[in-house]
Amino acid sequence: MDQQPETAAPGHSLDRRAELSEFLRSRRARLKPEDVGLPDFGRHRRVPGLRREELAQLAGVSVAYYTRLEQGNGRNVSAEVLDSIARALRLSDAEHAHLTHLAKGKQHKKKASARAQQVRVALQQLLDVMDAVPAYVVGRRSEILAWNRMAAALFGDWGELPAAERNWARLVFLKPEYRELFVDWEQKAIDIVCALRMDAGCYPDDPRLSALVGELSVKSPDFRRLWATHDVKEKNHGVKRLHHPLVGELSLNFESFRMTGDSDQSLVTYHAEPGSPSAEALRLLASWGTDATRAVPSA
């Protein structure tokens, strides 16, 4: 039986120091000496990846300083040192931002995480007039905040779900129907976990996020496996392949746009190549309207 990791109880926050420590360890473990131009003399390594002293050398800091940081003590670390460590670890822009949030988290984030997420009326109106394009707004914790009729036809009528269940993480990891809907379910799951990790770095004191992570860790071995990687990334565009119960397989391009004035919300749209079978499938879904929602995952 899989051993379940310790998770924060509902109402508690994630341990930012532990998150910082594990993130740095995981990034260091993925690098080999030859990856960063260091000689490898073939000595036995007790742990995978670079040693702390090797990483400290690359970053230009003392081993003791880096060790304190990797133990979760980032209180007085400067932006310049974090930049050096990020370069040494070859972090992506998203990973660099995540490291900064973990090391130098701001207290005001706690109040922001407690605010109710609301979608502007004008934004909902925009969704409604996009009658040929599946579109929705996603917020913190992968919560689905608003959507249009085409999104319901493609992904399921989220309006039939309790508000707490309108969450991409819960749908993908806990609903078998969504495992069937996404042809590359593993990649969709990875994208969601990476986004939740980004949220955890920005809002470590968010009790609802902590409760979500705890619930999914208990209920889903796949979530536990992916959460343990500590991977973070932002995916603003790409292609998703779906297997819809009414129209079969679709290949759709998606675009994600951060909302001006509320960077925690993103507008996500899907479209097909003009003249493609997927474009015809979307046209059929649009013509069926609400009848199409009865054949897609909704519970």
C-alpha positions in Angstrom: 0.0 0.0 0.0 1.3 3.5 -0.9 2.6 5.5 2.1 0.6 8.7 2.2 2.6 11.9 2.8 1.8 14.3 5.6 -0.6 17.0 4.5 -2.0 20.0 6.2 -5.3 19.6 7.8 -8.3 21.7 6.7 -8.0 25.2 8.0 -4.2 25.1 8.3 -1.7 26.5 5.9 1.1 24.9 3.9 4.5 25.0 5.5 6.4 27.5 3.4 9.8 26.6 4.9 9.2 22.9 4.0 8.0 23.9 0.5 11.2 26.0 0.0 13.4 23.2 1.2 11.8 20.4 -0.9 11.7 22.6 -4.0 15.4 23.4 -3.8 16.3 19.8 -3.1 14.2 18.6 -6.0 15.8 21.1 -8.5 19.3 20.2 -7.3 18.6 16.5 -7.6 17.8 16.8 -11.3 21.2 18.3 -12.3 24.3 16.3 -12.9 27.8 17.7 -12.7 28.3 17.4 -16.5 25.1 19.4 -17.0 26.7 22.5 -15.4 30.3 22.0 -16.6 31.6 20.4 -13.4 34.0 17.4 -13.5 32.5 14.1 -12.4 35.2 12.0 -10.9 33.0 9.0 -10.5 32.8 9.2 -6.8 29.9 7.5 -5.1 27.0 9.9 -4.6 24.6 9.2 -1.8 21.9 11.3 -3.4 21.1 12.0 -7.0 22.2 15.3 -8.6 24.6 18.0 -7.5 25.9 18.2 -4.0 25.2 21.2 -1.9 28.8 22.4 -2.1 28.8 22.1 -5.9 25.6 24.2 -6.1 27.0 26.7 -3.7 30.1 27.0 -5.8 28.1 27.6 -9.0 25.9 30.2 -7.3 28.9 32.0 -5.7 27.7 31.7 -2.1 29.1 29.8 0.9 28.0 26.2 1.6 26.7 27.3 5.0 24.6 30.0 3.5 23.1 27.8 0.8 22.5 25.0 3.4 20.5 27.4 5.6 18.4 28.4 2.6 17.8 24.8 1.6 16.7 24.1 5.1 13.9 26.6 4.6 15.5 29.7 6.1 15.0 32.3 3.4 14.0 35.2 5.6 17.0 37.5 4.8 18.0 36.2 1.4 18.5 38.9 -1.2 17.0 39.0 -4.6 20.6 38.9 -6.1 21.4 35.7 -4.3 18.1 34.1 -5.4 18.9 35.2 -9.0 22.3 33.5 -8.7 20.9 30.3 -7.3 18.2 30.3 -9.9 20.8 30.5 -12.6 22.9 27.8 -11.0 19.9 25.5 -10.9 18.9 26.5 -14.4 15.4 27.4 -13.3 12.7 28.4 -15.8 11.0 31.8 -15.4 8.1 30.2 -13.6 10.4 28.2 -11.3 12.4 31.4 -10.6 9.2 33.2 -9.6 8.1 30.3 -7.5 11.5 30.3 -5.7 11.2 34.0 -4.9 7.6 33.6 -3.6 8.7 30.8 -1.3 11.8 32.5 0.0 10.4 36.0 0.3 6.6 35.5 0.8 4.7 38.6 1.8 2.2 38.7 4.6 -0.4 40.6 2.6 -0.9 37.5 0.5 -2.9 35.9 3.3 -5.6 38.6 3.1 -5.7 38.3 -0.7 -6.2 34.5 -0.5 -9.2 34.9 1.8 -11.1 37.2 -0.6 -13.9 35.6 -2.6 -13.1 35.3 -6.3 -15.6 37.1 -8.4 -15.9 37.5 -12.2 -16.7 40.9 -13.5 -20.2 41.2 -15.1 -18.7 42.5 -18.3 -16.4 39.4 -18.5 -19.3 37.1 -18.1 -21.1 39.0 -20.9 -18.0 38.5 -23.1 -18.1 34.8 -22.4 -21.8 34.6 -23.3 -21.3 36.3 -26.7 -18.5 34.0 -27.7 -21.1 31.5 -28.8 -18.8 29.6 -31.2 -15.7 29.3 -28.9 -15.6 27.2 -25.7 -14.3 29.6 -23.0 -14.1 29.8 -19.2 -12.4 31.7 -16.4 -10.3 29.8 -13.9 -9.0 31.3 -10.7 -6.9 30.3 -7.7 -6.8 26.7 -6.6 -7.9 25.7 -10.2 -11.5 26.9 -9.4 -13.8 27.3 -12.4 -15.4 30.7 -11.9 -17.4 31.3 -15.1 -18.0 29.7 -18.5 -20.1 29.9 -21.6 -22.5 27.5 -23.3 -19.9 26.1 -25.6 -17.6 25.2 -22.7 -20.5 23.4 -21.0 -21.1 21.5 -24.2 -17.4 20.5 -24.5 -16.5 19.8 -20.9 -19.8 19.3 -19.1 -22.4 21.5 -17.5 -20.6 22.8 -14.4 -23.8 24.6 -13.4 -25.2 21.2 -12.3 -22.3 20.8 -9.8 -22.1 22.2 -6.3 -19.8 25.3 -6.3 -17.1 23.4 -4.4 -16.9 20.8 -7.1 -16.3 23.3 -9.9 -12.6 22.8 -9.7 -10.3 21.4 -12.3 -8.2 19.5 -9.8 -11.1 17.7 -8.3 -12.6 16.9 -11.7 -9.5 15.6 -13.3 -8.2 13.5 -10.3 -11.5 12.4 -8.8 -13.9 12.0 -11.7 -13.3 9.0 -14.0 -15.3 10.7 -16.8 -12.6 13.3 -17.2 -9.9 10.7 -17.4 -11.7 9.4 -20.5 -12.4 12.9 -21.8 -8.7 13.9 -22.1 -6.8 11.8 -24.5 -3.5 12.8 -22.8 -4.9 12.7 -19.3 -1.4 12.6 -17.7 -0.4 15.9 -19.3 -3.6 17.6 -18.2 -3.0 16.3 -14.6 0.6 17.6 -14.7 -0.6 21.0 -15.9 -3.0 21.3 -13.0 -0.5 20.2 -10.4 2.0 22.7 -11.7 -0.5 25.5 -11.4 -1.5 24.5 -7.9 2.2 24.5 -7.0 2.5 28.1 -8.3 -0.6 29.0 -6.1 1.0 27.4 -3.1 4.1 29.6 -3.6 2.0 32.7 -3.8 -0.5 31.9 -1.1 1.1 29.4 1.4 -1.3 30.6 4.1 -4.5 29.8 2.1 -6.4 27.2 4.2 -8.7 26.3 1.3 -5.7 25.5 -0.9 -4.1 23.4 1.9 -7.4 21.6 2.4 -7.6 20.8 -1.4 -4.1 19.5 -1.5 -4.8 17.4 1.6 -8.0 16.0 0.1 -6.4 15.1 -3.2 -3.4 13.6 -1.5 -5.6 11.2 0.4 -7.9 10.3 -2.4 -5.6 10.2 -5.5 -2.3 8.3 -5.7 -1.7 10.0 -9.1 -2.0 13.4 -7.4 0.4 12.3 -4.6 2.9 11.2 -7.2 2.8 14.4 -9.2 2.7 16.7 -6.2 5.9 15.1 -4.9 7.8 16.3 -8.0 7.6 19.9 -7.0 7.3 20.9 -10.6 6.0 24.4 -11.5 5.3 25.9 -14.9 2.9 28.2 -16.7 1.3 26.9 -19.8 -0.4 29.8 -21.7 -1.1 28.0 -25.0 -0.9 24.6 -26.6 -3.1 21.8 -28.0 -5.5 19.6 -26.2 -6.9 16.4 -27.6 -10.3 15.3 -26.3 -12.6 12.3 -26.8 -16.1 13.7 -26.6 -18.9 11.2 -26.2 -21.0 12.9 -28.9 -18.6 14.0 -31.6 -15.6 11.8 -31.0 -12.0 13.0 -31.0 -11.1 16.7 -31.2 -7.8 18.5 -31.5 -8.2 22.0 -30.1 -5.8 24.9 -29.7 -6.1 26.6 -26.3 -5.0 30.1 -25.2 -4.8 31.4 -21.7 -4.9 35.1 -20.9 -4.2 36.6 -17.4 -6.9 39.2 -16.5 -5.7 42.8 -16.1 -6.5 43.9 -12.6 -6.7 40.3 -11.2 -3.7 38.2 -12.2 -5.2 35.3 -10.2 -7.8 34.9 -12.9 -7.3 33.6 -16.5 -9.5 33.5 -19.5 -9.1 30.2 -21.3 -10.4 29.7 -24.9 -10.4 26.7 -27.3 -10.6 26.8 -31.0 -10.1 24.4 -33.9 -8.2 24.8 -37.2 -10.6 26.3 -39.8 -12.0 23.6 -42.0 -10.7 20.7 -39.9 -12.9 17.8 -38.6 -12.5 19.4 -35.1 -14.0 22.6 -36.4 -17.0 20.7 -37.8 -17.3 18.9 -34.4 -17.5 22.2 -32.6 -20.1 23.4 -35.0 -22.2 20.4 -34.3 -21.8 20.9 -30.5 -22.9 24.6 -31.0 -26.0 23.5 -33.0 -27.0 21.0 -30.3 -26.7 23.6 -27.6 -27.8 22.5 -24.1 -28.6 19.0 -25.4 -24.9 18.3 -25.8 -24.3 18.9 -22.1 -26.3 15.8 -21.2 -23.7 13.5 -22.9 -20.6 14.9 -21.2 -19.3 14.6 -17.7 -21.4 16.6 -15.3 -21.3 14.8 -12.0 
